[in-house]
Amino acid sequence: MQDNDKAFLEFIVGSLVDHKDDIKIDRVVDEMGVLLTLTVNRDDMGKVIGRQGNTAKAMRTLLRVIGMKNNARVNLKINEPAGGEPFSGASASVDDAIAGLKNDMEVI
């Protein structure tokens, strides 16, 4: 496969993010197949994952197609930002969101 999968992922992610210099892709091959580990700037995480994870799912599907063409299993892992802290622009905590939903339900 000679890193076709890595080059493809780098092209796709580079088209999505604002901080292209912060893209890091590690490629590991073992008996299970190919594992691509993606790290991006914390401000770009939302763009890479997409709404309800749809962008990440689409990237994984396309990488599987590339893998099938080359008789390999390709998986994508997206690293969390350092410390697992919410990225900028993140909404309030889960408890606050649930409280907001309860208030909305009372209005109905």
C-alpha positions as CSV (number, residue, x, y, z in Angstrom):
1,M,0.0,0.0,0.0
2,Q,3.1,2.2,0.5
3,D,1.4,4.9,2.6
4,N,-1.3,5.7,0.0
5,D,-3.8,5.5,2.9
6,K,-1.7,8.0,5.0
7,A,-1.3,10.4,2.1
8,F,-5.1,10.2,1.4
9,L,-5.9,10.9,5.1
10,E,-3.5,13.8,5.1
11,F,-5.1,15.3,2.0
12,I,-8.6,15.0,3.4
13,V,-7.8,16.3,6.9
14,G,-5.7,19.1,5.4
15,S,-8.7,20.3,3.5
16,L,-10.9,20.4,6.6
17,V,-8.7,22.1,9.2
18,D,-7.3,25.6,9.8
19,H,-4.0,24.5,11.4
20,K,-2.5,22.3,8.7
21,D,0.9,22.4,10.4
22,D,-0.5,20.6,13.5
23,I,-1.6,17.5,11.6
24,K,0.3,14.4,12.7
25,I,-0.5,11.0,11.3
26,D,1.3,7.9,12.7
27,R,1.0,4.7,10.7
28,V,1.5,1.3,12.3
29,V,1.3,-2.1,10.5
30,D,0.8,-5.3,12.4
31,E,-1.0,-8.7,12.0
32,M,-4.3,-6.9,12.5
33,G,-3.8,-4.5,9.6
34,V,-2.9,-0.8,9.4
35,L,-3.7,1.6,12.2
36,L,-3.6,5.3,11.3
37,T,-3.5,7.6,14.4
38,L,-4.5,11.2,13.7
39,T,-3.7,14.1,15.9
40,V,-4.9,17.6,15.1
41,N,-5.0,21.0,16.8
42,R,-7.6,21.1,19.6
43,D,-9.5,23.9,17.7
44,D,-9.9,21.6,14.7
45,M,-11.3,18.6,16.5
46,G,-14.9,19.5,15.7
47,K,-14.2,19.8,12.0
48,V,-12.5,16.4,11.9
49,I,-15.2,14.6,13.9
50,G,-18.2,16.4,12.4
51,R,-21.8,16.5,13.6
52,Q,-22.6,13.2,15.4
53,G,-19.3,11.9,14.1
54,N,-20.4,11.8,10.5
55,T,-17.1,13.2,9.1
56,A,-15.0,10.7,11.1
57,K,-17.3,7.9,9.9
58,A,-16.9,8.9,6.3
59,M,-13.1,9.1,6.6
60,R,-13.1,5.6,8.1
61,T,-15.3,4.3,5.3
62,L,-13.1,5.7,2.6
63,L,-10.0,4.4,4.3
64,R,-11.6,0.9,4.5
65,V,-12.2,1.1,0.7
66,I,-8.5,2.0,0.1
67,G,-7.6,-0.9,2.3
68,M,-9.9,-3.4,0.5
69,K,-8.3,-2.3,-2.8
70,N,-4.9,-3.2,-1.4
71,N,-6.0,-6.3,0.6
72,A,-5.4,-4.7,4.0
73,R,-7.6,-3.7,6.9
74,V,-7.2,0.1,7.6
75,N,-8.4,1.6,10.9
76,L,-8.4,5.2,12.0
77,K,-7.9,6.4,15.6
78,I,-8.4,10.1,16.4
79,N,-6.5,11.3,19.4
80,E,-8.2,13.5,22.0
81,P,-6.8,16.9,22.7
82,A,-4.2,16.9,25.5
83,G,-5.7,16.2,28.9
84,G,-9.1,15.3,27.4
85,E,-10.3,18.9,28.0
86,P,-13.1,20.2,25.9
87,F,-11.9,22.1,22.9
88,S,-12.7,25.8,22.5
89,G,-16.3,26.5,21.8
90,A,-17.5,23.4,23.6
91,S,-20.9,23.6,25.3
92,A,-21.6,23.4,29.0
93,S,-21.2,20.2,31.0
94,V,-23.6,17.2,30.6
95,D,-25.3,18.1,33.9
96,D,-26.1,21.6,32.6
97,A,-27.4,20.2,29.3
98,I,-29.7,17.8,31.1
99,A,-31.0,20.5,33.4
100,G,-31.7,22.6,30.3
101,L,-33.6,19.8,28.7
102,K,-35.7,19.3,31.8
103,N,-36.5,23.0,31.8
104,D,-37.5,22.8,28.1
105,M,-39.8,19.8,28.9
106,E,-41.6,21.8,31.6
107,V,-42.4,24.5,29.2
108,I,-44.1,22.1,26.8
